[in-house]
Amino acid sequence: MRFVLPTFSRSSSALRRGGLILMAAAVTLTLASCNGGANRPRLAYEERPVELLYNTGYQRLQSHRWSDAVDYFQEVERQHPYSEWSRRAILMQVYAQYQNGNYEESIAAADRFIALFPGSPSAAYAFYMRATCHFEQIVDVGRDQDQARQALEGLRDVARRYPGSSYATDATVKIDMVNDQLAGKEMSIGRYYQRANQPLAAIGRYKAVIDNEAYQRTSHTPEALYRLVEVYLSLGLKDEAERNGSVLGYNYPGSPWYAEAYALLTEQGEQPGTAPTAPRENWLQRIIPG
């Protein structure tokens, strides 16, 4: 989804025209310490017309001067709290902080907008951006997935609150991506336990992928079924291995994971009911990736 600025009832072209006139006014700046001692110009507190502050911030936004834009929008919010201008300025901070990669600050601004204006039509944007900021912070499956879980919760909230909207449409796509990520995390832990010769713990992780309806639609399900075949055969539980192999063959007959499971089962004297429609691939042979 392409991120755009939130729209408002008043004409944005009129705001821009007003901003071009007001930009001729002098703005006093002072230096303040930030970012661990690095200095950059910051706004000194001075009473200014709200239109000047807002439109100057908007111009900075258009120039991709995200930090400067945030300064002006924060001044709008500080000098004119609870006004229509303040409402707009908070949303602009959400956008500018996101574009600047300051995800936690963007989330804080979104939370502030939702708390102050929960009934506003623009709340949909705040909810969506809050979830998206968590989504952007998702890390590889080898690390903690707290951001992925928070993203999933937020994206589901958007889809539930605003069905049929463009925000809900994009949230649905992202939900599938997050579920794939979380299923991948379960697989990563399962492989770790399998390598460490802890088969029962590995089985629990692989079954978590298979039993979770959301994870069943991910790309990890065929491998999870195959890994169960591997683990159950290693424990001598041939019936369980064959049952999971049958599920794999019924649902994914063309998967190379089933071709490998079929080969393992036949080597053990089992007779899976469905022949694979894909050849066995050498790179899959009993590999447990790190």
N, C-alpha and C positions, 0 to 999 in steps of 0.2 A: 504494500500500500504506500502510495506517495504521500508524504507528510505535507500538509498545508496548514497555513495559519487559520485559526478559528475565525469564523465570520460573525458579524454583529449586525444589528438592525439598522444602525446609521450607516450612511454611505462612506465606505473606506476611501473613495476618491476625494470626497470632501475633506476627510481627515488629512489626507496627504497634501491637498492644496493648502490647507491651513498650516500644515507642518512646514511647507516650503517657505511660507511667509515668516513664520515664527522662528525658523532656524537662523534667521539673520540676527536674532538677539544674542547677546553675549552670555555665556554660561561659565560660571566660576568653577574651577577645578582645584582640588588639593591632592597631595600625595598621601596615601595611606599604605601601611604595610599589610601584605597579604601573601598567601601561598608560600609560607615558610620564609618570609623575609624579602621576597621579590616585590618591588614597588611598581605600581601602575596607577595612572590617574583615576581618582575616584571623585564622585560628586561631593562637594561640600554642601552642608545643609543650608538651604536658602529658600525662602518662600518664592515660588514661581507659579505662573499660571499652569493649570493642569494640562491644558492643550499643548503648551510648550514641552512639558516633560514627556507626555505620551508620544507626541509626534516626533520628538527627537529620538526617543527610544525606538520608534518604528523605523526611522531612517537608519539607525544603527543596525537594526535587524535586517533591513534590506541589503545592507552592505556586509552582512555576515560578521559584524563586530559583536559577537554574542555577549561577551562579558560587559561591554559598554551598554548594550541594550538592556541587560538585566539591571544595571545600576539605575537607569532612568525609570524603568518600570517599578522597581522597588521604591523609588522616591514618590511615584504616583500613589502607590499603595500606602506609604507612610504618611504623606501629607494630605491625602484625600481618602481616608479609609471608608469603607462601606458605600462608596459612590459607584456609579456606573463605570466611571473611568478605572476605579480600582479593580472592579470585576474583570474588565478587559485586560488590565495590566498583569493580573495574576496568571491568566491563561497565556499571555505572551511570555511570561517568565517560564512557564512549563515548556513552551516550545524552544525558547532560546537556551535554556539549561540543557535540554535534550540534545540540541544541535551541537552544543559545546562539549558533550560527553560527560556532563555533570549529572549523572542519572539520579543520585540520591537527592540532590537539590531540586531536580525536576519532579521527583516523587513528592517531596515535601510541599512544593507549590501546588501540585495536583490535589494533595490531601487537604490543603488549606482551602482551595476553591470548593471542594466537595463539602467541607464542613460549613462554609459560609453560604454557599448557594446550591444546596442539594436539589432544588427544584428547577434550576436553570436548564434550558435546552442544551447549553454548552457543557453541562456536567458529563454528557456522553464522551466528549473529547477528553476531559480530565480523567475519567475512569480508564479510557482506552490508553492514554499516554502513560498512566501509572503502570498498567500491565505491561506495556511495551518497554518501559525502562527496565523492568525486571527481566523481560525477555532478552534484551540486549546484553545483560550481564551473565547470561548462562555460560558456564565454562565446560570444559571437556569432561567426559564421564568418569575420569579418574579422580575428580575432585568433588567437593561437596555440592549437592544439587539444590541448596536452599532457594537460590534465585529461580531455578526452574519450577520448583513447587509454588513459589509465590506468583510467578508468571502464569502458571496454569490456573491458579485460583482467581487471579484478576481477569484473565481472558474469559474464563467461564462466566464470571460476573457480567462482563460486557455483553456476551452473547445472550445471557438471560435477561438483562435489563433492556437491551436495545435490539430485539430481534428484527431482522429485515433491514437494518441499517448497514452502511458500508463498514462501520466499525465492527459490527457483529460478523460480517462476511470475512474480514481480514482476521478477526480473532479466531474464527473457526479453523482457518488454515494454520495459524500459529499453534492452536491447541494440538493439532495432529503432530506438529513438529516437536512440541514439548513432550508429548506422550512418547514419541520415538526416542527422545533423549533420556527420559526416565526409565524406559524399558531397557535402553542401552546400559544404563547404570546398573540395573539388576543383573544383566548379562555379564557385565564386567566383574561384579562381585562373585557371581556364580562360577565364572571361570577361575577366579582366584582360589575359591574353596576347592574346586575340582583339582587344580594343580597341587594344592596343599594336602591332597588326600583326605579331604573332609566331605565325603559324598553326600551326607544327609543335609549339610548346610548348603551345598551346591544345588541339591534337588529343590530345596525351599525357594531359592532365588529363581531357578528356571520355571518352577510352577507359578511363581508370582507373575511372570510374564504371560503364561498361558491362561491363567485363571482370571486375570484382569481384562474386562471387556474392552477397555480403552487401549490396552497394550496389544490385544489380539490383532488389531488392525495395523500394527507396526511391522517394519521389516525384520524384526528380531524373532518373531514367532517360529518360523521354520527352524532356525538354529536352536532355539530353546527346546523344541521337541527332539531334535537330533541329539542334543547334549543329554537329555533324559534317557534316550536309548543307550548312549555311551555309559552313563553312570549306572543305570540299572543292570546292564550287562556286566559291568565290573563288580557288582554286588551279587551276581548270580541270579538276579530276579528277571528271568527271561520273559515271563508272562507280562510284567509291567513294561519291559523294553518293547515287546511286540505290540502291546496296546498303544503305546505312544508312537511307535513306528507306523502303525495303521492309521492313526489320526493324521500324522504327517503326510502319508501317502494319499489319503483321501482328499485332504485339503490342498496339498502342494505336490501333485504327482510330477510336475516338471521342474521341481527345485533340485539343485545339486545336493542340497542337504538331505533330501530323501534318497537320492541315488547312493549317497554314502551310508545312510542308515540301512537301506536295503541290503547293501553289501555286508555290513556288519552282522545283520540278523541272519542272513543266509550262511555266513561263515560259522555261525553258532548253531546251525542246524534248524533254524526257524524258517517258516515259509510265509512271508508277508503276502497278503492277498492281492496287492496291487503292484504291478511291475512299474519301475520308474520310466518316465518318458524323456528323461535327460540323462546324459552319460555321467559316470562318476568322474569327478575332477580330482587330479592328484593333489592339488594344493589344499584340498579339504580334508585329506586323510588324517583323521584323529588329531588335527591341529587344535590346540587351545591357545589362542593368541594372548599375549601379555597385556 
